[in-house]
Amino acid sequence: MLRLRHPRRIHNVHGGHSLRRLDAATKIAKGNLTMCLATKKQIGYAWMLLRQAGYSTKFMDSAGFVELGATMRERSGTVEDWLKGMSAAKSSRLIQRLKWECCLNRKVQRLKEPE
């Protein structure tokens, strides 16, 4: 006998059942899936690199944070909150980008120095 497999039933907000599956973002928002947040070391290192690259470390008021991947909602808060709410993978990509920017800044400074 062939059994048809039905999608898992989940409770929706109003207490009823829904037959649709939740996407990953909804699962994270509802607490059903854990997201690995950035470690304290990653946050501290990203903070230091932000300062070295010339970004503000208090408020995210510059357009440069858009290039770093901050959403409009995140830019209304502080840099510290933004870094603490970041996933470990996103934090790692941010660190890689900031290291590249700092390296580029040092090369430009060397070119500007008179010999």
DASULSUL-V109278 format. One record per residue. RES is the residue in one letter. PHI is phi as a letter, one per 40 degrees, with the letter a starting at -180 (999 if undefined). PSI is psi in whole degrees, -180 to 180 (* if undefined). OMEGA is omega in degrees with one decimal (NA if undefined). Layout:
BEGIN
((RES & PHI & PSI & OMEGA) (RES & PHI & PSI & OMEGA))
END
This chain:
BEGIN
((M & 999 & 130 & -177.9) (L & c & 125 & 178.5) (R & b & 132 & 175.1) (L & c & 134 & -179.5) (R & c & 123 & 178.5) (H & c & 149 & 175.1) (P & c & 152 & 178.8) (R & d & 139 & 176.2) (R & c & 136 & 177.2) (I & b & 154 & 177.2) (H & c & 134 & 174.5) (N & c & -177 & -174.2) (V & c & -34 & -174.5) (H & c & 7 & 175.5) (G & g & -8 & 178.8) (G & c & -174 & 177.5) (H & b & 148 & 176.6) (S & b & 142 & -178.9) (L & c & -4 & -179.9) (R & c & 152 & 177.9) (R & c & 150 & 178.5) (L & c & 140 & 174.0) (D & c & 170 & -173.8) (A & c & -40 & -178.8) (A & c & -39 & 178.9) (T & c & -39 & 178.7) (K & c & -41 & 179.1) (I & c & -44 & -179.3) (A & c & -35 & -179.1) (K & c & -6 & 178.8) (G & g & 11 & -179.5) (N & c & -19 & -179.5) (L & b & 134 & -179.7) (T & c & 138 & 177.2) (M & b & 132 & -179.6) (C & c & 110 & -178.8) (L & c & 162 & 179.5) (A & c & 144 & 178.8) (T & c & 166 & 178.1) (K & c & -36 & 178.7) (K & c & -42 & 178.0) (Q & c & -43 & -179.8) (I & c & -46 & 179.3) (G & c & -42 & -179.5) (Y & c & -41 & 177.7) (A & c & -38 & 178.1) (W & d & -48 & -179.7) (M & c & -43 & 179.9) (L & c & -36 & 176.2) (L & c & -44 & 178.5) (R & c & -44 & -179.2) (Q & c & -34 & -178.9) (A & c & -7 & 175.7) (G & g & 15 & 177.8) (Y & c & 155 & 175.1) (S & c & 140 & 179.0) (T & b & 9 & 176.8) (K & b & -61 & -176.4) (F & b & 149 & -177.2) (M & c & 60 & -174.6) (D & c & -13 & -177.2) (S & c & 157 & 179.1) (A & c & -13 & 179.2) (G & c & -28 & 179.9) (F & c & -23 & 175.1) (V & c & -42 & 178.9) (E & c & -25 & 178.8) (L & c & -3 & 174.5) (G & h & 12 & 179.4) (A & c & 134 & 177.8) (T & c & 170 & -179.5) (M & c & -39 & 178.7) (R & c & -42 & 180.0) (E & c & -34 & -178.8) (R & c & -14 & 177.5) (S & c & -11 & 179.4) (G & b & -160 & 180.0) (T & c & 164 & 178.9) (V & c & -40 & -179.1) (E & c & -45 & 178.2) (D & c & -39 & 179.4) (W & c & -46 & -179.3) (L & c & -39 & -178.9) (K & c & -30 & -178.9) (G & c & 0 & -176.7) (M & c & 148 & 175.2) (S & c & 163 & -179.0) (A & c & -39 & -179.2) (A & c & -43 & 179.5) (K & c & -38 & 177.6) (S & c & -39 & 178.2) (S & c & -42 & 177.4) (R & c & -37 & 177.6) (L & c & -44 & 179.1) (I & c & -44 & 178.9) (Q & c & -44 & 179.1) (R & c & -44 & -178.8) (L & c & -36 & 175.6) (K & c & -40 & 178.0) (W & c & -44 & 179.4) (E & c & -42 & 178.8) (C & c & -41 & 177.7) (C & c & -44 & 178.6) (L & c & -42 & 178.4) (N & c & -40 & 178.8) (R & c & -40 & 179.1) (K & c & -40 & 178.6) (V & c & -40 & 178.5) (Q & c & -40 & 178.2) (R & c & -37 & 178.6) (L & c & -32 & -178.3) (K & c & -25 & -177.6) (E & c & 131 & 176.3) (P & c & 144 & -177.8) (E & c & * & NA))
END
